[in-house]
C-alpha cells in the first residue's frame, strides 16, 4: 500500500503538539478548552442530557 502523506502529517503534528505538553492529557485538554474559549466556540460541558432532552431526541422522526 502506498504511504498516505496526509495521515503521516497529521500524526507528526499530533505528536509535536503532545510533546509540547509532555504528553500530559489534562494539559492538552485544558489548552484545547482555552483555545475554544478564545475563539468564541462553545465546547462540551460534559453534563449528561436531561430526561426531557433524551425524550425529545427519541421521539423525533427522521424523514
N, C-alpha and C positions, 0 to 999 in steps of 0.2 A: 504494500500500500504506500502511496506517495505521502511524504510528510505534509502536514497541514500547518503552514506557517502562521496562519491566524490563531489557531489554537495554541501553538508554541508561544506566540507573542503574549497571549492572554495569561498563560501560565507564568511567563517571565515577569510580567507586570505584577501579577498577584504575589509572586514570591518576593519581589522587591518591596512591595507595599507591606507585606507581613514582616519582612526583615527590619523595616523602619520602626516597628513596634515590638521587636524581639519576639515575634510570633505569639504575642500576648493577645488572645482573642478578646478579652474585655477591653483592652486599649483600642483595638481595631474597631470594635462595635461602637465604642464611645466616640471615636473620631468620625465614624460614619454618621452617627446621630448629630454631632456638631455640624458637619457639612450640610446635612439636610436642613437643619435649622437656619444656618447662614444663607442658604439658597432659597429659603421660604417654602420648602417642600415639607409636607406632613409625613411623618413616619408612623409606624405602627405603635400603638400604645401598649400592646401586649395583653390588653384586657380581653377576657372572653366575651363573646356576644351574649346579649340578654336573651331571655326566652322569647320576647317579642320579636327581636331581630331574627332569631332562628325560625320562628313560626312564619314570618313573612317570607323568608327565603325558601322555606319548604313548600309553601302554598303557591309560590309564583309559578305561573305556567309559562313554559317556553314554547313559542310557536313552531 
